[in-house]
Every structure is written in C-alpha cells, then in structure tokens.
Amino acid sequence: MKPDLESSRSFAMTLAHRAVRDVRRDGFRQLRNYVDMCALLAQRPDLKRFFDHAQTVLQRTDSLYYKLINNLVAQVNEDAICTAGINLGFDAIISCASNNRKQNGETRSWLNVGFCSAPELDDAIIQAEAGSSYAWVLYADEELTPKTVAMLQSHTHSVFFVLFDAQKFNEATMERVAGCNNVITLLCLHEPEITTEACRAANAMRSKQMFYGFLVEMGRADAAQAVNTDWLDVLAQYGLFCVYTRKPDMDQQTADAMYRQIVHSRIGSVAVPVLLLDWEHDVKYLNRMITPKTELGQCIPEGKTFPLNFD
C-alpha cells in the first residue's frame, strides 16, 4: 500500500476506535455526529449518496440502526469491529476502487472467493493484495488448521468472511478463529431455521465477543420467510446480520421480489435489529460500484465447486 494511503488508513483506524468508544458512551448523538462528518468529508458521488441516505435513515429516532449499532458495539470486541471494518471499508473498497481508477489496462475485482484448504491460498492472497484486492469469502470445507488460521491472521490488511457448516463448527475451531480480528465467521444454514448446532455455536461466539453472522440458503418456497417478523426475531437473538443466498430452484422473479423485501427492511420497514443482505444482488451491486466489468478472483482447487453463486 502506498505511503499516502497507509497514512489515511492509520488515521481511519484511529478514528474507528474512537467512534466505537464514543458510540458506547452516547450512542444516539455520537452515531449521528459521525455519519454527518462522513457525509461532509465524502468526495466520491457513490459515497456521498451512501452517507446522505444514512443521514435520512437516522433522522428517525426509532430507526432500527440505532439498536443494531448499539448491539454491535456491545457484543463484539472493539479490535474486531475496527480491524474488520477498516479492512473491508478502507482496504477492500476504497483502496481497490482508487487503484483501479488509476489503471489504464486490466483491473482486479475487489472480492475473491476460495477454499481454506487450497494449498495455493496464501500465494493467491499475496497476489490479490498486490493488486489492491483485500476481501475474501472462503469456504471451510475441511477443519481449519492452526497453520491456516495463522496464515489468514498474517494478512493484516485483508478481511476474510469464512463460511462454516454449523454442525461442523466445533469448539477447537472457534478457539482458533477467536483471535483473528480480520475474520468474520458465517454459519451456514440450509434453510431459514436456526438449528441446535447453530444456536450453540452462536452463543459460544457471542460469549467471546466474536464478529459473526449467518448465511442462509433460500429456496423458492422459503422466499416469503425472508422478512417474516417471527423468523427475524429468532435471528436477532443469535446474530447481528444474515446473508441470504438462493438455491437453484429459485427463479429470477422470486429472487427479485425477495430482494425488494430485503431492501425495504434496510430502510426501516422491519423493526427488528438484524441486517439482511442478499449475496447475489448485493455483491453484483458492489462489484458494479467498485470494480465494474471484472470477475471475482478465485482460488478454487480443481474438481471442487464453491457453495455460492458468483456468476
């Protein structure tokens, strides 16, 4: 990373730690203050639109985002919030977009996908970082070894969303991941139902103030459940956010309708403090905004199929 960006990153990290402490002390007022400041400092049109929208949402004193942010700073340790947040927001998005705007030729996607077990993963991360690409979604297809965890932790500017099958996420794995502030754990559920294993894992991670959420596979018959209040109430008891991904049987019309519901939930139509994201729609939107006309980077061993769609 170039010295000017490194200096900006260091300032952003300092500001992030201060923001977490301020919001813990005086959530409502401080959150508004920081969003107003970001809206004033934002220079890119897309960032201005984002913070203008955030200001509009936070005009409502009953906005679910106040409760969501309060839950975040209360439940997740400060270093994990700041490290993951800066690695994602500054390194993976701002730095990557800035680098790509300066390239006359080939550009690189801001996001990469791969398998934790891939022997060449470390080299792939190094190569991605050389192109200012710092975000990864990794599937833990095998038990996460101490060597792999140490390798992820060594890439201090990258952020890793690691997918675990809930029934395979054991205590040993949790202990290894707990010290990695640049790893966000995603517990995979094959339908919109919190299993016993997922409940146990979520409670254990919350007790260690880890940064985690859920990834839920949604079929055509499940789409109506996406913003069901009873389901969201259960989700909110165990996590801060949930990423939906579609099963092969979901047609495009149903997927688009589900996404509209998800977007409405994010602007305050659902009064449950859990953030909903859509893997297929939101990733495509971010890719168009940050690194248009690029394909996601990949580190997928021959013969293996990544569990998420990224076409």
Secondary structure as UniProt FT lines:
FT   HELIX           3..25
FT   HELIX           27..41
FT   HELIX           45..57
FT   TURN            58..59
FT   TURN            61..62
FT   HELIX           64..75
FT   HELIX           78..86
FT   HELIX           87..95
FT   HELIX           96..101
FT   STRAND          111..115
FT   TURN            116..117
FT   TURN            119..120
FT   HELIX           121..130
FT   TURN            131..132
FT   STRAND          135..139
FT   HELIX           146..154
FT   TURN            156..157
FT   STRAND          159..165
FT   HELIX           166..168
FT   HELIX           171..178
FT   TURN            181..182
FT   STRAND          183..189
FT   HELIX           196..207
FT   TURN            208..209
FT   STRAND          212..218
FT   HELIX           220..225
FT   TURN            226..227
FT   HELIX           229..238
FT   STRAND          241..246
FT   TURN            248..249
FT   HELIX           252..264
FT   HELIX           265..269
FT   STRAND          275..278
FT   HELIX           279..290
FT   TURN            292..293
FT   STRAND          297..299
FT   TURN            302..303
//
